[in-house]
């Protein structure tokens, strides 16, 4: 895992990501223009070459 964030626990990493999405919303970021790729999805794409 990159930098062993959250001990490499994908569920913890996802929760942090969900929190950051809320922070961005509160800061006024237009999330309709943001593409979120979760770590588990990215890893599956890297392993299989498809989503």
Residue frames relative to the residue before (quaternion, step in Angstrom):
aa qw qx qy qz dx dy dz
X 1.0000 0.0000 0.0000 0.0000 0.00 0.00 0.00
X 0.5484 -0.6085 0.4605 0.3420 3.53 -1.09 0.70
X 0.8612 -0.0647 -0.0102 0.5040 3.56 -0.69 1.20
X 0.4248 -0.7311 0.4461 0.2935 3.62 1.26 0.27
X 0.1074 0.8275 -0.5395 0.1126 3.58 0.97 0.86
X 0.8517 0.0318 -0.0651 0.5190 3.57 -1.01 0.91
X 0.6425 -0.5466 0.3154 0.4347 3.57 1.07 0.73
X 0.5991 -0.5841 0.3496 0.4215 3.57 1.26 0.31
X 0.4627 0.6817 -0.4373 0.3606 3.61 1.31 0.10
X 0.3577 -0.7774 0.4765 0.2016 3.59 -0.33 1.25
X 0.6108 0.5416 -0.3637 0.4488 3.62 1.07 -0.58
X 0.6534 0.4911 -0.3123 0.4842 3.61 0.97 -0.80
X 0.6335 0.5268 -0.3283 0.4619 3.57 0.98 -0.84
X 0.6451 0.5194 -0.3180 0.4615 3.59 0.99 -0.83
X 0.6452 0.5204 -0.3248 0.4553 3.60 0.95 -0.85
X 0.6302 0.5088 -0.3287 0.4857 3.59 1.01 -0.77
X 0.6448 0.5256 -0.3132 0.4581 3.59 1.00 -0.83
X 0.6438 0.5097 -0.3180 0.4739 3.58 1.00 -0.83
X 0.6205 0.5323 -0.3290 0.4726 3.57 1.04 -0.79
X 0.6737 0.4980 -0.3019 0.4549 3.59 0.87 -0.93
X 0.5942 0.5480 -0.3684 0.4593 3.60 1.07 -0.62
X 0.6528 0.5016 -0.3101 0.4755 3.58 1.00 -0.81
X 0.6166 0.5325 -0.3382 0.4711 3.58 1.04 -0.76
X 0.6643 0.5008 -0.3075 0.4619 3.58 0.90 -0.92
X 0.6264 0.5267 -0.3388 0.4641 3.60 1.00 -0.81
X 0.6680 0.5039 -0.2962 0.4605 3.58 0.90 -0.94
X 0.6772 0.4766 -0.2824 0.4842 3.58 1.15 -0.61
X 0.5891 -0.6246 0.3478 0.3767 3.57 1.29 0.03
X 0.3885 0.7156 -0.4938 0.3051 3.60 1.21 0.29
X 0.3787 -0.7060 0.5563 0.2205 3.57 -0.96 0.94
X 0.2287 -0.8274 0.5002 0.1134 3.58 -0.08 1.31
X 0.5161 0.6175 -0.4374 0.4013 3.60 1.20 -0.12
X 0.6973 0.4328 -0.2564 0.5107 3.57 1.29 -0.32
X 0.6079 0.5354 -0.3373 0.4796 3.57 1.33 0.24
X 0.1870 -0.7499 0.6221 0.1252 3.55 -0.98 0.86
X 0.1723 -0.7826 0.5938 0.0718 3.55 -0.66 1.16
X 0.0405 -0.7641 0.6438 0.0039 3.55 -0.85 1.02
X 0.2963 -0.7804 0.5294 0.1513 3.55 -0.42 1.25
X 0.6523 -0.5554 0.3621 0.3673 3.55 -1.14 0.73
X 0.6570 0.5145 -0.3227 0.4467 3.60 0.90 -0.86
X 0.6513 0.5001 -0.3106 0.4787 3.58 1.02 -0.79
X 0.6478 0.5216 -0.3136 0.4582 3.56 0.93 -0.93
X 0.6526 0.5135 -0.3146 0.4598 3.58 0.94 -0.88
X 0.6446 0.5137 -0.3232 0.4650 3.60 0.95 -0.86
X 0.6381 0.5146 -0.3279 0.4696 3.59 0.98 -0.81
X 0.6578 0.5183 -0.3074 0.4519 3.58 0.95 -0.88
X 0.6946 0.4767 -0.2752 0.4632 3.60 0.96 -0.84
X 0.8071 0.3057 -0.1376 0.4860 3.57 0.79 -1.04
X 0.4358 -0.6977 0.4600 0.3343 3.57 1.17 -0.48
X 0.7611 0.2234 -0.1791 0.5820 3.60 1.28 0.19
X 0.4728 -0.6477 0.5021 0.3237 3.55 -1.25 0.32
